Amino acid sequence: MDAFRTRLWAPIGTAAIALGLLWLMATLPLRLCANCGAALAPASALTPGTLASVDSPPLFFSPGWTVSAHGADPAEPADPFAEPSGVITFTYTGDAVWLLLAPGDYWAYLYATVDERPANRLANIPGNVNNLGAAAGYITLLAPELAGEPEARRLRWVEIHRAGVAHGAGGALSTAHNVRLEFWRGWGQSPLRGIAVDPPRHALYRPNERLPFLPAPLWPGALLIGGGLWLVAAGLMPPLRMKLSYRPLPRFKALDYSLRPWQHAAWIAFGAGAALTLGGTAFERWLPTLAGVLLLTGAGVVRPALWLAALLFALPFAYAVDLPLLPVRALGIVDVGVLGGVVVLVGHWALRALTGRNRSLKAIPLAGQQRIALWLLAFIAGWALIVSLDVRYPTLALREWRVVFLSALIFGIVLIGMLRAARSPAQDRWLLVGGWLLGATAVAFIGLWGYISGQAFVSAAEGVRRVQALYDSPNNLALYLDRTLAVTLALALFAEGWRRRTLWAVLAVVQGLAWLLTFSKGALFLAAPTMMLILAAGGVWMHRRNRVSLRPLWALGALVLLMVLALTPFLGAERFQRLLDFEQGTGFLRLQLWRSSWAMALDHPWFGVGPDQFLYHYRSNYLLPEAWQEPNLNHPHNFMLDWWTRLGLLGLLLGGSWWGVGIRGIGRWLRRSVMQRDEAALALGCLAATGAALAHGLIDVSYALPELMLTWVLLFHVGLRSLDQNAEGHP
């Protein structure tokens, strides 16, 4: 019966793909309308089907407006922060009313009420009231991304109210509605250009203008195609497994890549490739860089862990450094590393087949939590692709989907494939961990050098100099070091052998100093306590289960004391004096951001606004007047709001489940490896890293950067095969 059902999956999936393609074929032409659009003209009454210019008689303007067929321009008030620039009132009959606005690189905002109620198609943020003290629909006109665009590209139709939503469809078309528009600032910009009432949708298209609405969504077609591909893959996988039996090729058996000469050659190629890549990148020379990457690829084919270790080392550099691999083009480190990992792993499997050393991967079990975590990550990537299609800026959404979600999924598959195929998984795992922590130490050392020399890699804010290394913000460096420092500290405290602990301690000192000198509030007051509590609790648990000495706990306590003493000279700085001040500064702005983000999530509950769309919706629709000083925020600084606004409620559910399953898998790894101190220390460090990341994610970004997303995947899957009876190796 199961085999019969499996055979049905491929035809059902094929039918779903066909339906999805038909949907896209029927939908895409609706977005291309060559003869659409209607000219604005003065109207004697605002009735259904009207597209009126602003010089129409039904519009009444407060004193000071300059009105023409081109648009309405308010006057500059005596106190722009205390009184609006102008008010417009009019009455319309019908259901939906639209405004033709002209956003741009200027700060202005609009409050709208209909029948003395908030306009229900705009953001309605509690506590954000108009000049009369009444709740109102709200939108800003700040869109610096449109600077330099032709005027036609700047214009934007916005639906502000739909009477049928508020009062029921019955009678809405024959009811008169009173509208009040209150503009703040915006003088000299003519922010209002036209008004439409229940217009034919094709009439809202204008030549070279951004779409005011989506004629028909693309996501149903994408969902059908994605689901169909999953079903086809599930139906074809069993017969493919039967045919791909990993049979050796006898005539190549003499080529044994596991012999020492091959391994030595791989390490030599790795060292030469790393040196060439580093030098070529530093001096922006594409030929040495390309040669270095090719050598790294060759080393990775023999031992894939070498390639992944190089990628993990380079992760903190990916924010600011690209690889010049072509004469006129540089590629991102994450793109090269992830896609190169696929090439390396396929090449390694081919080499194993040619040498007759392949084994069926089915013989190597994959832990339940890790399997579920990988499937959840696949669903997250698939859902992120679907919601990326119907967004304001699809190109940006698809780019983030590629570099954050798709790269993480491919990296997870490559990581699992590498660990499952490794001859010595323990050694390869420590190679990956070592590369990852050395990379973090290197970027921390760069930041410390800049701090000491005063040359670069630091920024000054609120009375302190902050280490930022190669990042644009010290907070980004702190977010990355939250994760690496937790693992490094756990190894320095609980690993076996004083030489190893000394090595890890040296790395921890470098990382820890740079981490402290970022002066990140989220790192110091949320991530640090969480990290220390998990390490302390884990140390006590290991002592009770395995009689581990309590001296590491005393060392941890001394470390906390040293951290406090190191920060004491800076407590008088403005950054710490205003730590709990929520009436001004960073704390106040963060509260306003959360108010706006909550309203955004409620307005877009099912799909969110899409990947990499938060910035454009926030500053152009939800930026509160009190928060105008910090408009360019591209995420809500809270992991729950981040998942919700980015991917909707389903994305929030999938993201939370992925974290939950992954953390549970780390806990299981810790419990089962308690008798192996090195393994237990690594597992405890990974658990502390997840806790620190989530704690810091309460007030900052938690996952939506390539290096952070790949780190989550590493933490959840690096423990694969940790209990393999045949695995041997040491850190």
SVG drawing of the C-alpha trace seen along z (x, -y; Angstrom):
<svg xmlns="http://www.w3.org/2000/svg" viewBox="-28 -81 81 86">
<polyline fill="none" stroke="black" stroke-width="0.4" points="0.0,0.0 2.8,-2.4 4.6,-1.7 1.3,-2.3 0.9,-5.7 4.5,-6.5 3.9,-5.8 1.0,-8.2 3.0,-11.1 4.9,-11.8 1.7,-12.1 0.0,-14.2 3.0,-16.5 3.2,-16.8 -0.5,-17.8 0.2,-20.4 3.2,-21.8 1.0,-22.1 -1.8,-23.9 0.8,-26.3 2.2,-27.1 -1.3,-27.7 -1.9,-30.1 1.3,-32.0 0.5,-32.1 -2.9,-33.6 -1.6,-36.0 1.5,-37.5 -0.1,-39.2 -2.4,-41.1 0.7,-42.9 1.6,-44.1 -0.9,-46.7 0.3,-48.8 -2.9,-50.8 -3.9,-51.2 -4.1,-54.5 -6.4,-57.4 -5.7,-61.1 -6.8,-63.2 -9.3,-65.9 -11.3,-68.3 -14.5,-66.7 -17.7,-68.3 -18.4,-65.4 -16.4,-62.5 -18.5,-59.5 -17.6,-55.9 -15.3,-55.8 -13.9,-59.3 -10.3,-60.2 -10.1,-63.8 -7.3,-66.3 -6.7,-68.3 -8.1,-71.5 -11.6,-69.9 -14.3,-71.9 -15.3,-69.3 -11.9,-69.7 -11.6,-72.3 -8.2,-73.5 -7.1,-75.2 -5.3,-78.6 -1.9,-78.6 -2.2,-75.8 -1.0,-76.3 -3.3,-74.3 -3.1,-73.6 -3.8,-70.7 -0.3,-69.5 -0.8,-69.0 -1.5,-70.6 1.4,-72.1 1.0,-73.1 2.6,-76.1 5.4,-76.0 3.8,-76.5 5.4,-78.7 6.3,-75.6 6.5,-72.5 6.8,-70.2 3.7,-71.5 1.2,-72.1 0.3,-70.6 1.2,-72.2 -2.4,-72.0 -5.7,-70.2 -7.9,-69.0 -11.5,-67.9 -13.9,-66.5 -17.0,-64.3 -17.2,-61.3 -19.9,-58.8 -18.9,-55.2 -16.7,-52.5 -13.0,-52.9 -11.1,-56.1 -7.5,-56.4 -4.9,-59.2 -2.2,-59.8 0.8,-60.7 4.3,-61.9 6.7,-60.3 10.4,-61.1 13.5,-61.9 11.8,-64.3 10.2,-63.9 6.4,-64.4 3.4,-62.4 -0.3,-62.3 -3.2,-61.6 -6.5,-60.5 -9.9,-60.1 -13.2,-59.1 -16.4,-59.9 -14.3,-60.8 -12.8,-57.3 -9.3,-56.2 -9.0,-55.5 -9.0,-51.7 -6.6,-51.0 -3.7,-52.9 -1.7,-52.0 -3.6,-52.7 -1.0,-52.8 -2.4,-53.1 -1.5,-56.4 -0.6,-58.0 -3.2,-60.8 -3.7,-63.7 -3.7,-67.4 -7.3,-67.1 -6.2,-64.3 -8.2,-61.7 -7.1,-58.3 -6.4,-58.4 -5.0,-56.4 -1.3,-57.2 1.3,-57.1 4.6,-58.7 6.0,-60.1 9.6,-59.3 11.1,-57.2 14.7,-58.1 15.1,-55.1 13.1,-57.2 15.5,-60.1 16.6,-60.8 13.7,-58.9 11.6,-60.6 8.5,-62.2 6.2,-59.6 8.1,-56.9 7.7,-58.7 3.9,-58.9 2.1,-56.2 -1.6,-55.4 -2.6,-54.5 -5.9,-53.2 -6.7,-54.9 -10.2,-53.7 -12.8,-51.1 -16.2,-51.9 -17.5,-48.3 -14.8,-47.1 -16.0,-49.3 -19.7,-49.4 -20.6,-46.4 -20.9,-46.3 -24.7,-47.0 -25.4,-50.6 -21.7,-51.6 -21.9,-52.7 -24.7,-55.1 -23.4,-56.6 -21.6,-59.9 -18.4,-59.8 -16.5,-62.8 -12.7,-62.7 -10.2,-64.8 -6.5,-64.8 -4.0,-66.3 -0.5,-66.9 2.5,-67.5 5.5,-69.1 6.0,-68.4 6.0,-72.0 7.6,-72.5 6.9,-68.9 3.2,-69.0 2.6,-65.7 -1.0,-65.2 -1.6,-64.9 -5.0,-63.3 -8.0,-61.5 -9.9,-58.4 -13.1,-56.9 -13.9,-53.2 -11.7,-53.5 -11.4,-50.7 -8.2,-49.1 -6.6,-49.5 -7.2,-53.2 -4.7,-53.4 -1.8,-52.3 0.3,-55.2 3.2,-55.0 6.5,-54.0 4.7,-54.1 5.0,-51.5 2.0,-49.2 -0.5,-50.6 -1.8,-47.0 -1.2,-43.5 -3.8,-42.5 -3.6,-38.8 -1.1,-37.2 1.6,-35.0 1.9,-33.0 -0.8,-30.3 1.1,-29.4 4.4,-29.3 2.9,-27.2 1.5,-24.7 4.8,-24.4 6.8,-24.1 4.4,-21.5 4.4,-19.6 8.2,-19.5 8.3,-18.1 5.8,-15.3 7.7,-14.5 10.9,-14.2 9.3,-12.0 7.9,-9.8 11.1,-9.4 13.5,-9.0 12.9,-5.3 13.6,-4.1 16.6,-6.4 18.0,-4.9 17.6,-1.4 19.5,-2.4 22.2,-4.4 23.7,-1.5 27.2,-3.1 28.9,-0.2 32.7,-0.5 34.6,-0.6 37.3,2.1 39.8,0.7 40.3,-2.4 40.7,-0.6 44.5,-1.3 43.8,-5.0 43.4,-5.3 42.8,-8.9 42.9,-8.0 46.6,-7.3 48.9,-9.9 50.4,-11.3 46.9,-12.3 46.0,-13.8 49.4,-15.7 48.8,-17.0 45.3,-18.2 46.8,-20.1 49.5,-21.6 46.9,-22.7 44.7,-24.1 47.6,-26.2 48.6,-27.5 45.0,-28.2 44.3,-30.0 47.4,-32.2 46.6,-33.0 43.0,-33.8 43.9,-36.0 46.6,-37.9 44.5,-38.2 41.6,-39.5 43.7,-42.0 45.3,-43.4 42.2,-43.0 43.8,-40.8 41.5,-38.3 44.0,-35.8 45.7,-34.8 42.2,-34.7 40.9,-32.4 43.9,-30.2 43.6,-30.1 39.9,-29.1 40.7,-26.3 43.4,-25.0 40.9,-25.1 38.4,-23.2 40.9,-20.5 41.8,-20.1 38.1,-20.0 37.4,-17.2 39.9,-15.0 38.6,-16.2 35.4,-18.3 35.8,-19.5 38.8,-21.7 36.5,-23.7 33.8,-24.1 36.4,-25.1 37.6,-27.8 34.1,-29.1 33.4,-29.2 36.7,-31.0 35.7,-33.6 32.1,-34.1 32.7,-37.3 34.6,-38.8 31.6,-38.2 29.9,-41.4 32.6,-43.6 34.8,-41.5 34.0,-40.0 36.2,-37.7 37.6,-39.1 37.2,-36.0 36.7,-37.6 38.4,-40.5 35.3,-42.8 33.3,-41.1 33.7,-40.1 31.5,-37.5 30.3,-37.2 32.1,-34.9 28.9,-33.1 27.8,-32.5 31.2,-31.1 31.5,-29.1 28.0,-27.5 27.9,-26.7 31.5,-25.7 30.6,-23.3 28.1,-21.6 30.8,-21.2 33.3,-19.9 30.9,-17.4 29.8,-16.0 33.5,-15.8 34.3,-13.9 31.5,-11.4 32.7,-10.9 36.3,-10.4 35.0,-7.8 33.1,-6.0 36.2,-6.0 38.4,-4.6 35.8,-2.0 35.4,-3.3 31.8,-4.5 29.2,-3.3 25.5,-3.7 24.5,-6.8 21.4,-4.9 23.7,-3.0 24.6,-6.2 21.7,-7.3 20.5,-10.9 19.2,-11.9 15.5,-12.6 15.8,-16.2 18.4,-17.0 16.3,-15.5 13.3,-17.5 15.4,-20.6 16.6,-20.3 13.1,-19.7 11.8,-22.7 14.7,-24.8 13.6,-23.6 10.0,-24.6 11.2,-28.0 13.2,-28.5 10.3,-27.4 7.8,-29.7 10.3,-32.6 10.4,-32.2 6.6,-32.2 6.2,-35.4 9.0,-37.0 7.0,-37.2 4.1,-39.6 6.1,-42.3 6.9,-46.0 10.5,-45.3 10.7,-41.7 14.3,-41.9 15.5,-42.8 13.3,-40.1 14.6,-37.4 18.2,-38.5 17.7,-38.1 15.9,-34.8 19.0,-33.6 21.7,-34.8 19.9,-34.1 17.4,-31.2 18.6,-29.3 22.2,-29.5 21.4,-28.3 19.5,-25.3 22.3,-24.4 24.9,-24.8 22.9,-22.5 22.7,-19.8 26.4,-20.1 27.3,-20.0 25.2,-16.9 26.5,-15.2 30.1,-16.0 29.7,-14.7 27.8,-11.6 30.4,-10.7 33.5,-11.5 35.9,-8.8 36.6,-10.4 33.6,-12.6 35.0,-13.7 38.2,-15.0 36.3,-16.8 33.9,-18.3 36.7,-19.8 38.2,-21.1 35.0,-22.9 34.7,-24.3 38.4,-25.3 38.0,-27.2 34.9,-28.9 36.4,-30.1 39.7,-31.1 37.8,-33.3 36.0,-35.0 39.3,-35.5 40.9,-37.0 38.1,-39.6 38.1,-40.4 41.9,-40.9 41.4,-43.3 38.9,-45.3 41.3,-45.4 44.2,-46.5 42.0,-49.4 41.0,-50.2 44.5,-50.3 46.1,-52.1 43.2,-54.4 43.5,-54.0 40.3,-52.3 37.7,-49.7 36.1,-51.7 33.3,-54.2 32.5,-56.7 29.0,-57.0 27.5,-58.2 30.8,-58.9 32.6,-55.6 34.8,-54.3 33.2,-51.0 35.0,-48.2 33.3,-47.3 36.1,-45.6 34.9,-45.1 31.2,-45.6 29.2,-48.8 28.0,-48.7 29.6,-47.4 26.3,-45.7 26.8,-43.4 30.2,-42.3 28.7,-41.7 25.9,-39.6 28.5,-37.3 30.8,-37.1 27.8,-36.2 27.8,-32.8 31.5,-32.2 32.5,-33.4 30.0,-31.1 31.5,-28.0 35.1,-29.2 34.4,-29.8 32.8,-26.4 35.9,-24.7 38.3,-26.8 36.5,-25.9 35.4,-22.3 37.5,-20.7 39.9,-17.9 43.6,-18.6 45.1,-21.8 47.0,-22.4 43.7,-22.4 42.0,-24.6 44.9,-27.1 44.6,-27.3 40.8,-27.9 41.4,-30.4 43.7,-32.5 41.0,-32.6 38.4,-33.5 40.5,-36.4 40.8,-38.0 37.1,-37.5 36.0,-38.5 37.9,-41.8 36.6,-42.8 33.1,-41.7 33.2,-43.9 34.5,-46.9 31.6,-46.8 29.7,-48.2 26.6,-46.5 23.8,-46.8 22.2,-43.6 25.5,-41.7 26.4,-43.0 23.0,-43.0 21.1,-40.2 23.5,-37.8 26.2,-37.8 24.0,-36.9 22.2,-34.2 25.5,-32.8 27.0,-32.7 24.0,-31.2 23.8,-28.4 27.6,-27.7 27.3,-27.7 24.2,-25.4 25.9,-23.1 29.0,-23.0 27.1,-22.0 25.2,-19.4 28.5,-17.9 29.9,-17.9 27.0,-15.9 26.9,-13.5 30.6,-13.0 32.4,-14.3 33.9,-17.2 35.9,-19.5 34.3,-22.6 37.3,-24.7 35.9,-25.8 32.9,-27.3 35.2,-29.3 37.0,-30.4 33.7,-31.4 32.8,-33.4 36.2,-35.2 35.6,-35.9 32.3,-37.6 34.0,-39.7 36.7,-40.7 34.1,-41.7 32.3,-43.9 35.6,-45.5 36.6,-46.1 33.3,-47.9 33.4,-50.0 35.5,-52.9 32.9,-53.3 29.8,-53.4 29.8,-57.1 29.6,-57.4 26.4,-58.6 25.7,-55.2 25.3,-53.6 23.8,-56.5 20.8,-56.5 20.5,-52.7 17.0,-52.7 15.9,-56.0 12.9,-55.3 11.9,-58.9 14.7,-59.7 17.7,-58.2 18.0,-54.6 15.5,-53.1 12.8,-55.5 13.4,-55.0 13.3,-51.2 9.9,-51.4 8.6,-53.5 10.0,-50.9 8.2,-48.1 4.9,-50.0 5.3,-50.5 6.4,-46.9 3.5,-45.5 1.1,-47.6 2.9,-46.3 2.6,-42.7 -1.2,-43.1 -1.7,-44.8 0.2,-41.9 -0.5,-38.9 -0.4,-36.0 2.5,-36.8 4.3,-39.6 5.8,-42.3 8.4,-39.9 12.2,-39.4 14.2,-42.6 11.1,-44.7 10.8,-46.0 12.9,-49.1 10.7,-50.4 7.4,-49.7 8.7,-51.1 10.0,-54.4 7.3,-54.9 4.2,-53.7 4.9,-53.2 7.6,-55.5 6.2,-57.5 6.7,-61.2 8.6,-60.8 11.1,-58.4 12.0,-60.4 15.7,-60.7 16.3,-57.0 14.3,-56.1 16.7,-53.6 16.0,-50.5 15.8,-47.3 14.4,-45.0 12.2,-45.3 14.9,-44.5 13.0,-41.6 13.1,-38.0 9.3,-37.4 8.4,-40.5 11.2,-39.8 9.8,-36.4 6.2,-37.8 6.9,-40.9 9.3,-39.1 7.4,-35.8 4.0,-36.1 2.4,-33.9 3.4,-30.7 7.0,-32.0 6.8,-32.8 5.6,-29.2 8.2,-27.6 11.0,-29.7 10.1,-29.1 9.7,-25.4 13.1,-25.2 14.8,-26.9 12.9,-24.7 13.8,-21.4 17.4,-22.5 17.9,-23.5 16.3,-20.2 18.7,-18.4 21.7,-20.2 20.3,-19.3 20.0,-15.6 23.6,-15.8 24.8,-17.2 23.0,-14.5 24.4,-11.7 28.0,-13.0 28.3,-13.8 30.9,-11.1 33.1,-12.6 34.4,-15.9 35.3,-17.4 32.0,-16.5 30.1,-17.7 32.0,-21.0 31.3,-21.6 27.6,-20.7 27.3,-23.0 29.0,-25.8 26.5,-25.4 23.6,-25.5 25.0,-28.6 25.4,-30.2 21.8,-29.6 20.7,-31.1 22.9,-34.2 21.7,-34.6 18.0,-34.5 18.5,-36.8 20.3,-39.4 17.6,-38.8 15.0,-40.3 16.3,-43.7 18.3,-43.2 18.6,-41.0 18.6,-37.3 18.9,-35.4 18.4,-37.5 22.0,-38.0 23.9,-35.3 26.6,-34.8 24.1,-34.5 21.8,-32.1 24.7,-29.8 25.8,-29.9 22.4,-28.7 22.7,-25.8 26.2,-24.9 25.1,-24.9 22.1,-22.6 24.0,-20.1 27.7,-20.1 26.9,-17.3 25.9,-14.9 27.4,-11.4 29.0,-12.6 28.4,-9.2 29.5,-7.2 31.4,-4.2 33.9,-4.3 34.6,-8.1 38.0,-9.0 39.6,-12.4 40.5,-15.1 40.1,-18.9"/>
</svg>
